[in-house]
Amino acid sequence: MQYSVIIEQDNGHYRATIPALMNLTAEGNTRDEAFLKVWREAEVFLAKVEVATIEVVTPPQMIRPNSPQAWLSAAGKFKGDEEAMLQHIEEIYAERRRQREEVERELDLAEAEPVDAR
C-alpha cells in the first residue's frame, strides 16, 4: 500500500506525518531522518492492526446533486448492462460517421459546382 507523507520543517527540525494512518507522526533532525522514522513507525503500526474495507451506502435523499457520490451513484446504474451500453455507444458512433460522411458529400458537391461569374 502507498500512503502520502507530509513533511514539515520547523526551527531546524523535521516532522513527517501520514494522515491516512491516524496522523502517524515522527520527527528527525533532517528530512530523510523524519521520513525514515515515520516509514518504520508505519510498518510497526500496520503489523499490529488489521486493514479492512467497508462500503457505506448513502441514502439517496442525503446525496447532493453534482457531488462525487451523485456521480458514482449514477455510474453504478449501468453495472451489468455493459453489453447494452457498448451496443448503444456503437450506434452513436455509426450515426456520427453517417452524419460526417453526409457533410463531406455536401462539401464535395459544393466544390464541384461552377462558380457564377458576376
Number of C-alpha atoms within 10 A of each C-alpha: 2 4 11 10 19 13 18 13 15 7 5 9 14 19 22 25 22 20 13 10 14 8 12 16 21 21 20 18 12 14 17 13 17 23 23 16 17 23 20 13 16 18 11 11 13 12 10 8 8 7 7 5 5 5 5 6 8 11 7 10 7 9 14 11 10 9 10 11 16 16 13 11 15 11 10 10 9 12 9 9 9 10 10 11 13 11 11 12 12 12 12 12 12 12 12 12 12 12 12 12 12 12 12 12 12 12 11 11 10 11 10 9 8 7 8 5 4 3
